[in-house]
Every structure is written in structure tokens, then in C-alpha cells.
Amino acid sequence: MPSPVTVPSPFAPWSRVGTAASVMVSVVLAGALGYHFLGAGRWPATECLYMAVITISTVGYAEVLSDLQFVPYARLWTSVLIVLGSGSMLYFASSLTALIVEGDVGGAMRRRRMQRKIDGLSGHIILCGAGSTGRYVLEGLEHGIKPLVVVDLSQVHLAICSRAYGSSLFVVQGDATEDETLLQAGIERADGIVLALTEDRDNVYATVTARSINPRIRIVAKAVTLGAEGKLRRAGADEVVSPAKLGGQRLAAQLVRPSVMDFFSRVVLGDDGGVGLDQVDVPHRGPLVGRSLGELRLREKVDVLVVGVRPPDGEWVARPGSETRLVGGSRLVVIGEPGQVTRFRRLLEHGEDGRGL
């Protein structure tokens, strides 16, 4: 089990400054009330407040309260206030300095704005681990239709991802095995999570955490060692991918079937950024539900080719014929360029009334 890691909250720097300011204000008010009580109402509240402020700030002004020296315990209270006030002022100054030095004010405000945006996300994808594997995952998810939140302990990894993908990427710095970190990433509202952490034990623990918070989420986890696949599935992962196994199989295939692998890379994986395979879900009450593929003439309208269909309660059907009708909730596998696939999704959602094409 991974060792506990304190998760830095985006609100922590402001919280420290707010606490210090509250302490300082409390000391000022207590000082003013003390003078008012000792003087039995002989001094106005504003003068008592002013006396408290110049006392805790140790600016050295003369006593502004008349006959202070004749009031019992007034100067003793002043001495106590100087000690308490100096401590509160030092606490506030150190907290403000820490905010500026450890992570500048602008950085704290940016993190706070980003957290507010993440809090407003729903149906998004979470990527845990922005290392070498995670960055390839980012490439595959870059053209996705869902928002993406990246979680990593390393500020360097997050900075690299942010520079590469800009403002469209949301980031959370923290330990993905901790509940608080996943909650900051909106795990309870997310549709899917990819676990690409460095250690198998971290991926297993993060799987358990994610599944316990959101039982409906789809979890795809990385297996570093071949023996970890079973553990990840028992922990709750829907799919487990071994980069070592896939890499070895692809190396062998590149040697004995180079043309097949070239086609696989270009069309199935879309490595050249052009035509590739993609997944499209048919809305349950879409305007095209019930119509056949032949009637839709997809090659003419959006230039995509449907190569696989899976009904909600059935198995995959490869190379569906023109008589195959669209069923609400079914899933399609299509070949096309990213822009063409996007147009096809709009067509399924809005029909042919001008908004879908």
C-alpha cells in the first residue's frame, strides 16, 4: 500500500493567509474591547480601536487615551496586547510571505480558478499519471469530445502537459491514490478514468479508490508487470492494458508483417492524424433512430464508413449491410477523419434539419 501523501489543495495558501488575518483582527478587537471595559466607557470606541492598532503594530505613538496611566491595569493590558499583537502580526506577515514565495499570488489564483472550472465538469475523463505512458494517452484523447483532467504528483509533468495542450487541459497536483485528490478531479461526476501510474500497487490502490467513490465509472488501468492484470481486474478495473505486452507484440508484427502494421498504424490508430477508426454512440431518442444505413447515405453526406455495430443487448456485427437499422443506445465503429466523425455525431444528434450537417 502506498505511503500517505499530503495533497496540496489549491486553496491552502489563501487559507493560511485568511487564518492569520483572522487572528490579527481578533487581537485588535479584543484589545479595543479590553480598553473599553477597563475605562468603564470613558473613551470612545474609535479611540479604543485606534489605541489597540498602534499598540499591536508597535509604531511608538503616544498614548491617545486620556488618563490611561490612572486606570487600574490599563498599562498591564497594553503590555499583554503588545506581546499578543506582535505575534499575530508576525504570523500574518510570514503567511503572506509564504504565499508569495512558495507559489506566487497569481499562481494561487490560477489554481483556484481552475479548481472552480473542474468543479463544474461532468461526464469528463480523468488521467492519473502524466509520465511517459500518460503523455501517449493524452495524444489519443486530445481529439476526444469530453473534457480531460490530468492528475500527477509532479508539477514538472503537469507543466509539460499544460504547455503542450494549453487551456483545454485541466490539471490537479496530488496523489491519485488519495480520496481527496480524486475528489478534486471530480471523480464522482466523471465518465471514465485512465490509471497510468508508475507502480502496479499504486494503480491497484487507485482503482479501489475510484471504484468506491464512483461505482459507475469506467476504469482502464495500466499493468506494469504481467502478473498485475488479475489484481487490477479484481480491484475493479474494467480493462487492463500491459504496455510491455503490447509493445512486444507490435515489435514482432513490425518484423514479420510490416505492411499490415503500417495499415494498422495509419487507419486503426490514426497515427498520421488523418483517416482512422473511431467510436460513435447512437442517441436513445435520436432523429435517425430506426433508419437504415443505406437510407442515410453516410459516404455522401459525411464521408464516413460504418464497419461495426453493437446493439445495446447484442454482440458486435462486423461489416454491417445497408439494410442494418440504427438502434437507440447502440455503438458504432466508423472509419473517417476526425472532422468527419464529428459531423456524423452532430447528424445523429440533430438530424438533417441544417444543424447536423
HUCOR-V846165 format. One record per run of one state. SS is the DSSP state (2 for helix, 1 for strand, 0 for the rest). FROM is the first residue (numbers start at 1). LEN is the number of residues. If there is no record, write none. Layout:
# HUCOR-V846165
{{SS/FROM/LEN} {SS/FROM/LEN}}
This chain:
# HUCOR-V846165
{{0/1/11} {2/12/27} {0/39/6} {2/45/12} {0/57/11} {2/68/3} {0/71/3} {2/74/29} {0/103/2} {2/105/15} {0/120/5} {1/125/4} {0/129/3} {2/132/10} {0/142/6} {1/148/5} {0/153/2} {2/155/14} {1/169/5} {0/174/5} {2/179/6} {0/185/2} {2/187/3} {0/190/2} {1/192/4} {0/196/4} {2/200/14} {0/214/4} {1/218/5} {0/223/3} {2/226/10} {0/236/3} {1/239/3} {0/242/1} {2/243/14} {0/257/1} {2/258/11} {0/269/7} {1/276/6} {0/282/10} {1/292/1} {2/293/4} {0/297/1} {2/298/4} {0/302/3} {1/305/6} {0/311/5} {1/316/3} {0/319/6} {1/325/1} {0/326/5} {1/331/6} {0/337/1} {2/338/13} {0/351/7}}
